[in-house]
Amino acid sequence: MGLFDLGGKVAVITGSSRGIGRAIAEQLAAHGARVVISSRTRESCEPVVRGILDAGGEAIVVPCNVGRAEERDRLIDQTLETWGRIDTLVCNAAANPVYGSMRDVDDAAFDKIMSVNVRANMHLAHRVLPQMAERRDGSIIIVSSVVGLTGTRLIGTYAISKAADFQLARNLAVEWGHANIRANCIAPGLVRTDFARALWEDERQRARIERAIPLGRIGEVDDIAGVAVFLASDAGRYVSGQSVVADGGLVIRESI
Ligand SMILES: NC(=O)c1ccc[n+]([C@@H]2O[C@H](COP(=O)([O-])OP(=O)(O)OC[C@H]3O[C@@H](n4cnc5c(N)ncnc54)[C@H](OP(=O)(O)O)[C@@H]3O)[C@@H](O)[C@H]2O)c1
């Protein structure tokens, strides 16, 4: 595996019971990392752990609703108690968007989206960074979205939170680069998961979106997981503060 080898590393992936987070966890494990599977419920994580163990990997469950400070602390504390280190933190869990105009998003919904999608990521990063700095090695990966790169009338508040994640990664990269810690975002386009089901399940809607994508198809979870392996491993060791767009070319399509 060479530059992509994650043997000896420990990775924590939030929201890894299904979807993109699950694929990232499975691919990090397949490349040798010990992985922590996490989501709001233990039961939904257990099949993922079993699959990784059956494939010869190492994995544990630590449930964590990332919106709750005490559960974030437990996620980090239990990982450190079990394996003594965290080399890669993947902030993947996010709150579902409210569909429609930003005018209809009340303050409580706005605060929830920002607190789960941005503040929780920052707090988790701050919990893992000191031990990364001691070892002078670490990779923080935040799963953002291409919607944070363009205007949208459908999921505006969510898009604000995802744009903030780009800046969060840049700030962390600048603040912690001296300790050889990297921070980056992945910006997926439309990926076939439960989260985006409303956008891809309807055939006409999906066909419209696929016509706009140069590669001609929506994404699959492993299309995103490969980017995470790159960013977690030595292959990405000189990449920091960046946002890797994995969208089949959606945001760079011809404008006229
Ligand atoms: N799918 C897309 O088209 C797309 C595009 C761009 C970006 N993204 C981003 O990709 C990330 C993953 O999305 P996905 O499409 O894989 O979603 P998904 O299939 O719905 O999976 C979401 C995961 O997060 C967990 N989760 C939800 N709320 C949580 C919370 N408060 N705390 C901890 N875990 C929580 C869920 O498990 P439980 O229900 O068991 O808690 C599940 O494991 C998100 O950041 C999303 O914004 C997705």
The ligand as a Tripos MOL2 file, in Angstrom:
@<TRIPOS>MOLECULE
LIG
   48    52     1     0     0
SMALL
NO_CHARGES

@<TRIPOS>ATOM
      1 N1        -25.2100   12.4610    0.4390 N.am      1 LIG1
      2 C1        -24.8740   13.5550   -0.2010 C.2       1 LIG1
      3 O1        -25.2930   13.8230   -1.3470 O.2       1 LIG1
      4 C2        -23.9350   14.5300    0.4460 C.ar      1 LIG1
      5 C3        -23.4180   15.5520   -0.3470 C.ar      1 LIG1
      6 C4        -22.5290   16.4650    0.2060 C.ar      1 LIG1
      7 C5        -22.1670   16.3390    1.5290 C.ar      1 LIG1
      8 N2        -22.6890   15.3550    2.2940 N.ar      1 LIG1
      9 C6        -22.2400   15.2840    3.6970 C.3       1 LIG1
     10 O2        -21.7690   13.9870    3.9620 O.3       1 LIG1
     11 C7        -21.9000   13.7140    5.3570 C.3       1 LIG1
     12 C8        -22.5420   12.3620    5.5430 C.3       1 LIG1
     13 O3        -23.7920   12.3620    4.8990 O.3       1 LIG1
     14 P1        -24.4540   11.0350    4.3170 P.3       1 LIG1
     15 O4        -25.0100   11.4140    3.0190 O.co2     1 LIG1
     16 O5        -23.5220    9.8870    4.4270 O.co2     1 LIG1
     17 O6        -25.6570   10.8660    5.3700 O.3       1 LIG1
     18 P2        -26.4390    9.5680    5.9020 P.3       1 LIG1
     19 O7        -26.3530    8.4400    4.9500 O.co2     1 LIG1
     20 O8        -27.7800   10.0840    6.3020 O.co2     1 LIG1
     21 O9        -25.6160    9.1710    7.1940 O.3       1 LIG1
     22 C9        -25.5170   10.0820    8.2650 C.3       1 LIG1
     23 C10       -24.7140    9.4390    9.3820 C.3       1 LIG1
     24 O10       -24.5810   10.3840   10.4430 O.3       1 LIG1
     25 C11       -25.1720    9.8460   11.6480 C.3       1 LIG1
     26 N3        -25.7130   10.9880   12.3690 N.ar      1 LIG1
     27 C12       -26.7680   11.7780   12.0380 C.ar      1 LIG1
     28 N4        -26.8980   12.7610   12.9380 N.ar      1 LIG1
     29 C13       -25.9110   12.5930   13.8400 C.ar      1 LIG1
     30 C14       -25.5160   13.2970   15.0100 C.ar      1 LIG1
     31 N5        -26.1760   14.3760   15.4480 N.pl3     1 LIG1
     32 N6        -24.4480   12.8390   15.6910 N.ar      1 LIG1
     33 C15       -23.7720   11.7610   15.2680 C.ar      1 LIG1
     34 N7        -24.0870   11.0570   14.1810 N.ar      1 LIG1
     35 C16       -25.1550   11.4730   13.4880 C.ar      1 LIG1
     36 C17       -26.1500    8.7940   11.1600 C.3       1 LIG1
     37 O11       -26.3340    7.7480   12.0910 O.3       1 LIG1
     38 P3        -27.4780    7.6820   13.2120 P.3       1 LIG1
     39 O12       -28.7780    8.0020   12.5520 O.co2     1 LIG1
     40 O13       -27.3410    6.2640   13.6840 O.co2     1 LIG1
     41 O14       -27.0720    8.7000   14.2440 O.co2     1 LIG1
     42 C18       -25.3810    8.2260    9.9640 C.3       1 LIG1
     43 O15       -24.3740    7.3380   10.3830 O.3       1 LIG1
     44 C19       -22.6690   14.8970    5.9400 C.3       1 LIG1
     45 O16       -21.7520   15.8010    6.5180 O.3       1 LIG1
     46 C20       -23.3240   15.5220    4.7270 C.3       1 LIG1
     47 O17       -23.5650   16.9070    4.9230 O.3       1 LIG1
     48 C21       -23.5670   14.4370    1.7930 C.ar      1 LIG1
@<TRIPOS>BOND
     1     1     2 1
     2     2     3 2
     3     2     4 1
     4     4     5 ar
     5     4    48 ar
     6     5     6 ar
     7     6     7 ar
     8     7     8 ar
     9     8     9 1
    10     8    48 ar
    11     9    10 1
    12     9    46 1
    13    10    11 1
    14    11    12 1
    15    11    44 1
    16    12    13 1
    17    13    14 1
    18    14    15 2
    19    14    16 1
    20    14    17 1
    21    17    18 1
    22    18    19 2
    23    18    20 1
    24    18    21 1
    25    21    22 1
    26    22    23 1
    27    23    24 1
    28    23    42 1
    29    24    25 1
    30    25    26 1
    31    25    36 1
    32    26    27 ar
    33    26    35 ar
    34    27    28 ar
    35    28    29 ar
    36    29    30 ar
    37    29    35 ar
    38    30    31 1
    39    30    32 ar
    40    32    33 ar
    41    33    34 ar
    42    34    35 ar
    43    36    37 1
    44    36    42 1
    45    37    38 1
    46    38    39 2
    47    38    40 1
    48    38    41 1
    49    42    43 1
    50    44    45 1
    51    44    46 1
    52    46    47 1
@<TRIPOS>SUBSTRUCTURE
     1 LIG1         1 GROUP 0 **** ****
